[in-house]
Amino acid sequence: MTYEAMSADIHLFLHQLHLSRCVLIGHSMGGKTAMVFTLQWPELVERLVCVDISPSQTKDISGFQDFIAAMRAVDIPRGIPRSTARRLAEEQLRPTIQEPTILYFLLTNLVNSEDQFVWRVNLEAISQHLNELMSFPDFQTSYLGPTLFLGGSKSGYISSHNYPEIKRLFPDAEVQHVPDAGHWVHADQPQKFITAICNFLALHPI
């Protein structure tokens, strides 16, 4: 599991949809994947939005590693209804993930597969490649299109320390922070999150 491999997945997906260009939005690990794709295939991206992440080595300041471990440890019996499965998962996750907005957001990844509730994300692969996913590939190229780095005001993933590298790789980038939001910006402040992105897209029409 590498950012280059996930970038190739996006490239294939766009090809399957017969899309020649797109607006790309990604959060956290998805934001890094979006950056890599944009730097590899800039001609395919009209505008880029990176949510609470920067093109640099990431420190686990949001408890991400603990979240992954807690999700992997969840044990749900087969053949039970969705409401019961969700309640059991919530009870097992709550000691580690105490913020309700984050907890309920992660629970949306619980899906039924062959009479067994499982996580739709590949936790095993993420866990095995976590160190690699915390880094960012080296690029000497840049993307000249409109770019928004949208962070949470209570998060530390986009700071002034990251600005030089952001500007080197994305010269037309602007940085904004959503008030009263942590790393999970879209879960903490969904309306402010949507408004910020819509305003950015309106200022940079196709």
N, C-alpha and C positions, 0 to 999 in steps of 0.2 A: 504494500500500500504506500504509494508515493504521490506527491502532488502532480508530478508529470503524468502518472498513470490516470489519476482522476481527471486531469485536464484532457487527456485523450478520450476519456469517456464523454466529456461534454462535446468534444469535436464530433464524435460519432453520433451523439444525440441530435446535434444541429443538422447533421447530414441526413439523418433519418427523417427529420421534420421538414427537410428541404428549406431551411432557413439560411439565408446568405449573410445576415447580420442580426445582432441581438443587443438588448440591454441586459447586462449581467449583474446580478445582485447576490452576494454571498455573505454569510455570517461566520465569524470565527474560522474554523478549519475550511468551511465553504468559501469564506472570503479569501483565504490564501489560495485555494484552488482557482477561484475566479481571477485572481491576480496573475497566477502562472499561465492560465489559458490566455488571458489578454496580452501578456508579454510574448507568448509564443505565436498567437494568431491575432495581432492587433486589427487586421483588416476585417475581422468577423465581429468586432465589438464596437457598437455605436457609443455607448456610455457604460461606465462601470461604477458600482456602489459596493464598498467594502464596509461591513458592519462590525465595529468594535474589534478590529484586528489591523495589524500593520505588517509590512514586508520585512520582518525581522525575527530573530529568535524570540520565542514566546515563553514567558515564565508562567507557571501554573498558579496564577493569583486568583483564579475563580473556583478552585477546588475541583477542576475538571477530572484529574486523576482519581480523586475520591469518588466522584460521581460514577465514573466508569466501573470502578471496583464494586460499588454498591449495586449498580444495575446488573452486573454479572452474577452477583450473589443472590439475586431474587429467585425464589423457588415457588412456583405455582403449579398445583396439581393439574392433571389432565381432566377434561370433561366438565369443567365448571363454567357457569355463565360469565359474560363479560364484566358485569357489575361486581361479582365476587372476585374475579381475577384482578381487576383494577384496585379494589379495596385492599387485597392482600399485598399487591405490589406497593401501594402507597404506604401501608403499615411498615413494610420492610425498608423502604427508602427514606422514610421520614427522619430516622435518627441521624442520617448523614446529610440529607437535603431538606433543610428546615424552612427554606424560603418557599412559600406556597406557589408563587408564579413560576418558579423554576421547576418545582416538583410536578405541577400539573402539566407544564409544557413537555417535560420528559415522558410523562405517562401517555402522551399522544402517540409515542412510538411503540406502544404495546399493541400487538396485533395477533389475531387468531390464525394459526397455521396448522391444519390437520388436527383439530381438536386440542391444540396446545397453544397457550398464549406465550408468545416470544417477543423479543425486541426486534424491530424491523431493521435497525442499524447493526452493522457487523462489529459488535463489541470486541470479539476476539482479535480481529485484524487491527482495530484501533489500539487495543492494549499492547499488542506485539510491536507496533510501529510508532508508539507514542513519542519516543525521543525524536524520531525523524519528522513526525508531524509537528513537533514544537519548533522545528527549524524552518528556514525558508531558502529555496534554491538561489544560487548566485546568477544574476542576470546583468549583462552589460548593455542590453537594449532598453528602450523606454517606450511607453505608450503615451501618445500625444493627445488623446481624446479626453473629453470631460470626465472627471473622476471625483467621486465623493467618498471620503472616509468619515463614516458616521459612528461615533463612539457614544458610550454612556458616561454621563458626568461623574458617576460614582465608580467607574471602572478605570483601570490603569493600563489598558491594552493599547491605547493610542495616546502618547504623551509627546511633549515637545522634543524629547530625545529621539523620537522616530521621524520627525519632520524632514531632516535632511535626506534620508533614504527614500521617504515618500516622494519628495520633490525630484529626486534623481531619477526614479523609475516612472513617476507619473507627474510630469511638469505642470499639467493643467489641473492638478488636484486641489480640492478645498477640503478643509477639516471642520467638522461640526460635532457638537456633543449634545445629546438629548438630555434635558434636565431630569433629575431624579430617576435616572436609569442606570443599572449596573451592566454587566457583560451581556446579559440576555435582554438587549434593548427592546426587541419586538415583543417580548413577554411582559417586561416591566412597564413600558409606556407605548402600547400599540398605536394609539391615535397620533401621538407626537411623532412616532417612528414613521408612520404612513405619510403624515403631513410633510416631514422633512424630505422624504424621497420624492413625493409628488412635486414639491417646490423646486427641487433640483432638476427634475426632468422637464418641468415647465420652463426653467431658465435656459435649458440646453435642448431645444427641440430638434427633431431629426431634420 
